[in-house]
Amino acid sequence: MTDTDARPPVLQLRLVVEAEDYEAALTFYRDTLGLPQLEAYSGEGDAEVAILDAGRATLEIANPAQKRMIDDVEVGRQVAPRLRVAFEVTDAASVTSDLVDGGATLLAAPVRTPWDSLNARLEAPAGLQVTVFQELSPAPPRSPAQAGPTG
């Protein structure tokens, strides 16, 4: 990107997840977690997709040591697959409870992390392992390069 470019080269991150039980996954992420549905499309052969708004997107690239450290902090053991999805929420304890009531399996209850967030880990529909995290102290504005691990 040059100084004259008005927009960054990437405008949006979309994580596409195949769900064997589409309706259950849609209900969980849209209705239980509360991700607003932006669009939905149907196609031939019962093809279905819903695009849910998950707020601001980031892509965390972690080496194996960092992945192990986050598992140790959040869960106390190695449980995460190669990919995990993290959602920032305003109340990690109540969202965790809602997600368990909505069909997720609790792997670890909310725990305070060294980076001052409250993180919980769950197995969620569509084969995703999910972290919900709540920032506990207001962070000063920072550039993406200065951001710490969010979960």
Secondary structure, 3 states (H helix, E strand, C coil): CCCCCCCCCCCCCCCCCCCCCHHHHHHHHHHHCCCCEEEEEEEHHHEEEEEECCCCCCCCCCCHHHHHHHHHHHCCCCCCCCCCEEEECCCHHHHHHHHHHCCCEEEEEEEECCCCEEEEEEEEHHHEEEEEEEECCCCCCCCHHHCCCCC
